[in-house]
Amino acid sequence: MYSRDDIKMLLARFQAVVSTFFLFAISVHGQSNANLKSAPPWLGGASPQQSKFLLSASPAYRKEVSRLLLQEANRVAQALSLPEKMPIAETNITKVAVYPPRIAKNMEAVGNVITTNFTYYVSVGYKFSALTRTHLQQEDNQLKSKYVLPINQMDTNAAFQLATQFLTAALMDVAALNRDCDVRIDTAMTSGQDDEHFVPLYSISWVNRRKQEMPGNAASVELFLPTKSIQQMHISKSEYILRQPLQITNPDFLNLPTNGPTRQFAPFGRPPPQ
């Protein structure tokens, strides 16, 4: 049974990954849309013709974006000293998800790269914005079963400092996050509502403070303090990401048909205007 703190951590994790679910669905559907007969529900009721138009991506585009994603994954892995076989090569990749250019432009998201160890997302402002362990839940469960410490060994200050080091190394604007957000630190508790022990798996969240902002986390880091290892990182706003965006500058990679629908489409979940 989950403790209250476990539930908080799970909710934070759900909020961080829910947007990438739709992007993953887009990439998968976009790779096999040649025989599209009905629109997927997450395209808001678009017709098959409209869906095919939105999901079109040339082989050259997919190849170029895959190359850029791999380069960015290498930069992130090196900056964070991640346990990857460096440099990450195409042979080390288990999956590459490339978002079609029209969808990418609308959502300012490019795609993601998956290795046996981590998934690297470029999904906010065309910039690297998230990192997760490929087998995150399985690894977290193993840590919870093996590492139980007395509550007096909890060190939230050390966890916060390590989280800011990870963010800084990944070129995130920690000073702006600390200025604009409240910091919340949670730990994974043991099963059975044991208040005298905890698992040193820390979740550090920067929560939007400004009233005009949507509620939620501007950034979050989950880490395992005894080994100083990162489990996941998410940044939800481009203004806090100091990295350069990935850009496709060669128009040959965007040689998409121009005879498709030209009208504007409604956001996901709503039917397009008639």
C-alpha positions in Angstrom: 0.0 0.0 0.0 1.3 3.4 -0.9 2.1 6.0 1.8 1.0 9.6 1.5 4.5 10.6 0.3 4.6 7.9 -2.3 1.3 9.2 -3.6 2.7 12.7 -3.8 5.7 11.5 -5.8 3.5 9.4 -8.1 1.3 12.4 -8.8 4.3 14.6 -9.5 5.7 12.0 -11.9 2.3 11.6 -13.7 2.1 15.4 -14.2 5.6 15.4 -15.7 5.1 12.6 -18.2 1.5 13.1 -19.2 2.3 15.5 -22.0 4.9 13.2 -23.5 2.3 10.4 -23.8 0.6 12.3 -26.6 3.9 13.1 -28.3 4.8 9.4 -28.1 1.5 8.5 -29.7 2.0 11.0 -32.4 5.4 9.6 -33.3 4.3 6.0 -33.4 1.2 6.8 -35.4 3.2 9.1 -37.7 5.6 6.3 -38.7 2.8 4.2 -40.2 0.2 6.6 -41.6 0.4 5.6 -45.2 -2.8 3.5 -44.9 -4.6 5.8 -42.5 -8.3 5.1 -42.7 -9.5 6.8 -39.5 -8.2 9.7 -37.4 -6.7 8.8 -34.1 -8.8 10.2 -31.2 -6.0 12.4 -29.9 -6.1 14.5 -33.1 -9.4 16.0 -32.0 -11.7 14.5 -34.6 -9.6 15.4 -37.7 -10.5 13.6 -40.9 -8.2 10.9 -42.3 -6.9 13.4 -44.9 -6.2 16.0 -42.3 -4.5 13.5 -40.0 -2.3 12.2 -42.8 -1.4 15.7 -43.7 -0.4 16.5 -40.1 1.5 13.3 -39.6 3.5 13.5 -42.8 7.3 13.4 -42.5 9.9 12.7 -45.2 12.6 10.0 -44.7 15.2 12.8 -44.9 13.5 14.7 -42.1 13.3 11.7 -39.9 17.0 10.9 -40.5 18.1 14.5 -39.8 16.1 14.8 -36.6 17.3 11.4 -35.4 20.9 12.6 -35.9 20.2 15.8 -34.0 18.5 13.9 -31.2 21.4 11.6 -30.9 23.9 14.5 -30.7 21.9 16.1 -28.0 21.6 12.9 -26.0 25.4 12.6 -26.1 25.8 16.2 -24.9 23.4 15.6 -22.0 24.9 12.2 -21.0 28.4 13.7 -21.0 27.4 16.8 -19.0 25.6 14.6 -16.3 28.2 11.9 -16.3 25.5 9.3 -16.9 26.2 5.6 -16.9 26.1 5.3 -20.7 28.5 3.7 -23.1 30.0 6.9 -24.6 29.7 8.1 -27.1 26.1 6.9 -27.6 26.0 5.5 -31.1 23.1 4.4 -33.3 23.8 0.9 -32.2 23.2 1.8 -28.6 19.7 3.2 -29.4 16.7 1.0 -28.7 14.2 3.5 -30.1 14.0 7.0 -31.7 10.7 8.8 -31.8 10.6 11.6 -34.3 7.6 13.9 -34.2 6.2 15.0 -37.6 7.2 18.5 -38.5 3.8 20.1 -38.5 3.1 18.6 -35.0 6.6 19.5 -33.9 6.0 23.1 -34.9 2.7 23.4 -33.1 4.0 21.8 -29.9 7.6 23.0 -30.1 8.7 19.4 -29.5 11.1 17.4 -31.7 11.2 13.8 -30.3 13.0 11.5 -28.0 15.9 8.9 -27.9 15.8 5.8 -25.8 18.8 3.8 -24.8 18.9 0.8 -22.5 19.6 3.2 -19.6 17.8 6.5 -20.2 15.2 8.3 -22.3 16.1 11.8 -23.5 13.3 14.1 -24.5 13.4 17.3 -26.6 9.9 18.4 -26.0 9.8 22.0 -24.7 10.8 24.9 -27.0 12.7 22.5 -29.3 15.1 22.0 -26.4 16.2 19.1 -24.2 13.7 19.1 -21.4 13.4 15.7 -19.7 15.4 12.7 -18.8 14.1 9.4 -17.3 15.6 6.1 -16.4 14.4 3.6 -19.1 13.2 1.2 -16.4 12.3 3.9 -13.9 9.5 2.2 -11.9 11.4 -1.1 -11.7 14.6 0.6 -10.4 12.7 2.7 -7.9 10.9 -0.4 -6.6 14.3 -2.1 -6.2 15.7 0.8 -4.3 12.7 0.9 -2.0 13.1 -2.7 -1.2 16.9 -2.6 -0.5 17.5 0.8 1.1 15.7 1.7 4.3 17.3 4.2 6.6 16.3 5.7 10.0 14.5 9.0 9.7 17.3 10.9 11.4 19.6 10.3 8.4 17.3 12.2 6.1 19.3 15.0 4.5 17.1 17.3 2.4 19.8 19.9 2.1 22.2 17.5 0.4 19.5 16.3 -1.9 18.6 19.9 -2.9 22.3 20.7 -3.6 22.7 17.6 -5.7 19.5 18.4 -7.6 20.7 21.9 -8.4 24.1 20.5 -9.6 22.3 18.2 -12.0 20.1 21.1 -13.3 23.1 23.4 -13.7 25.1 20.7 -15.5 22.2 20.2 -17.9 22.2 24.0 -18.5 19.0 24.8 -16.7 18.4 28.2 -15.1 18.5 27.3 -11.4 18.7 30.9 -10.2 15.4 31.7 -12.1 13.8 28.6 -10.8 14.7 29.5 -7.2 13.5 33.1 -7.8 10.1 32.2 -9.3 9.2 29.0 -7.5 8.7 27.4 -4.2 10.8 24.3 -3.6 9.2 21.1 -2.3 11.3 18.0 -1.2 9.7 14.6 -0.8 11.2 11.3 0.0 10.0 7.8 -0.6 8.6 6.3 2.6 8.6 2.6 3.6 5.5 0.5 3.3 3.3 0.1 6.3 3.2 3.8 7.2 6.5 3.5 9.1 7.3 7.0 10.3 10.7 6.1 11.7 12.3 5.0 8.4 12.6 6.3 4.9 14.1 5.5 1.5 16.7 8.0 0.4 15.0 8.4 -3.0 14.3 12.2 -3.1 12.0 14.1 -5.3 12.8 17.8 -5.5 10.2 20.0 -7.2 10.1 23.7 -8.2 6.5 24.7 -7.9 5.1 27.7 -9.8 4.5 30.6 -7.3 3.2 33.2 -9.6 -0.6 33.5 -9.6 -0.9 33.9 -13.3 0.9 30.6 -13.9 -0.9 27.3 -14.2 -0.5 25.2 -11.1 2.2 22.5 -11.2 5.9 22.0 -11.4 8.2 24.2 -13.4 11.0 21.6 -12.8 11.6 18.5 -10.9 14.4 16.1 -10.2 14.3 12.6 -8.7 17.6 11.3 -7.3 19.0 8.5 -5.2 21.3 10.3 -2.7 23.6 7.4 -1.4 25.0 6.9 -4.9 24.4 10.5 -6.1 22.6 9.2 -9.1 19.7 10.8 -11.1 16.5 8.9 -11.7 14.7 11.5 -13.7 14.5 15.2 -14.5 11.7 17.3 -16.1 11.6 21.0 -17.0 8.2 22.2 -18.3 9.0 25.8 -19.4 11.4 26.9 -22.1 12.4 30.1 -20.2 14.2 27.9 -17.6 16.2 26.0 -20.3 19.4 27.7 -21.3 20.3 25.1 -23.9 20.1 25.9 -27.6 17.0 24.6 -29.4 17.4 21.9 -32.1 16.7 23.4 -35.5 16.2 22.0 -39.0 17.7 24.6 -41.2 17.9 22.7 -44.5 14.6 23.1 -46.4 15.2 19.9 -48.3 14.5 18.0 -45.1 11.0 19.6 -44.9 9.9 18.7 -48.5 6.4 18.1 -47.5 3.4 18.1 -49.8 1.8 21.6 -49.9 -1.6 20.5 -51.2 -3.0 19.4 -47.8 -5.5 21.2 -45.7 -4.5 24.7 -44.9 -7.0 25.7 -42.2 -6.2 25.9 -38.6 -6.9 22.9 -36.3 -8.3 23.0 -32.9 -6.2 21.8 -29.9 -6.2 18.1 -29.1 -9.4 16.8 -27.6 -11.7 19.2 -29.6 -13.0 18.7 -33.1 -11.5 20.9 -35.8 -13.7 23.8 -37.1 -16.1 23.0 -39.8 
